[in-house]
Amino acid sequence: MQRSQLKERLRAEILEMRRIMSFEDVMRLSALVQKRFILSGLFHPARRLALYSSFRNEPLTDTIFAEAVRLGKEVYFPRVVRGRRHLTFHRVLKLGDMAPGSYEISEPGAHEKSVEAAEFDLVVVPGAAFDKNGTRLGYGKGCYDRALKDARCPIAALAYEFQLVDGEIPAEPHDVPMAAIVTEARILYPA
């Protein structure tokens, strides 16, 4: 089986497992993931961070957002540039200011000036699957890999434990590695 077929099969399997999660499981496990992340050494030193808007049972980020705002941190969310498969990051002061955008994912408005990935202290991303080497299998569009290629900060993923796979995900040269993967059970810091 070719590399692309392996990745597509793995992506489909993990996304189906996530799709069938109950609302209660998403809420319960997301609370654990977010608490572990907030208590980690990743969150507190970051003054300017990027989060993602949860979509299709991804681990939620609303508690992280609330805690970041409470602590006076600057929080940014991605916005998809239509037709280019590129992300720009815009500051968000209230989650209610966001609206459904590309792919029906909540996005900030374009009225705020965008910030480059190199300006963040920490970026938090979703994904379909991850391996113990920090390889992220996304949704196949490459948006995060393109947007974060110049990031100089840690990139952390929030995931459920079942999204960590045994073995290795075939990595491409353009794949941006994860500095940490936070699940409900642990924080993995790839070597």
Secondary structure by P-SEA (a helix, b strand, c coil): ccaaaaaaaaaaaaaaaaaaccaaaaaaaaaaaaaaaaaccccccccccccccccccccccaaaaaaaaaabbbbbbbbbcccccbbbbbbbcccccccccccccccccccccccccccccbbbbccccccccccccccccaaaaaaccccccbbbbbbcccccccccccccccbbbbccccccccccccc
